[in-house]
């Protein structure tokens, strides 16, 4: 499975992708985010789904970028072009995959800023090649394992959140996913894009660099439970005629 998270805040973009690849009972590590940087054309693509489908679509798109990059003055045009390559791969492989018991399930998060974009943009692309844009109302999107990190993101993330805090909350969303499933894992690839910079920065973080934050967060959660108002718990125990445990 996959954990890929894209966040759009007022000051820029933050993206986090795990690197675990699953093939039957075997695990390996691989990059799930690609960066495309040509002058004032700055974009990244994160994907979930079958690795063979992903690699083929990205290879086709790289070829399109080399031939037609100057035509893409706004990010949505590049997203449309990538969507066409996704549909191309679907046309080539979807039937044979289905016959093998597999599904064409490529989802993608595309973010960045091209020369005529007035701000940074973030898109969710579906396997059918259509897309939606991520906006201030819900300034994030997850593909892959989507459930476990969402409650934290909904509670803590706002469009006005700083990129630094957004990255921290994004990591905690990954951490919530990691402790719940065994098919996402370290290392993490991090993408940062500052609004108007036309420069995408990326780095990789290993488990050892993040374990203290994960451990401290777990301890804080345990402590917080003891601080919650609990009169209603006492009432439930009284109604059920059960002894109260300390």
Buried (B, 14 or more C-beta within 10 A) or exposed (E): BBBBBBBBBBBBBBBBBBBBBBEEEEEEEEBBBBBBBBEBBBBBBBBBBBBEBBBBBBEBBEEBBEEEBEEBBBBBBBBBBBBBBBBBBBEEBBEEBEEEEBEBEBBBBBBBBBBEBEEBBBBBBBBEBEBEBBEEEEBBBBBBBBEBBBEBBEEBBEBEBEBEBBBBBBBBBBBBBBEEBEBBBBBBBBBBBBBEBBEBEBEEBEEEEBEEEBEEBEEEEEEEEEEEEEEEEEEEEEEEEEEEEE
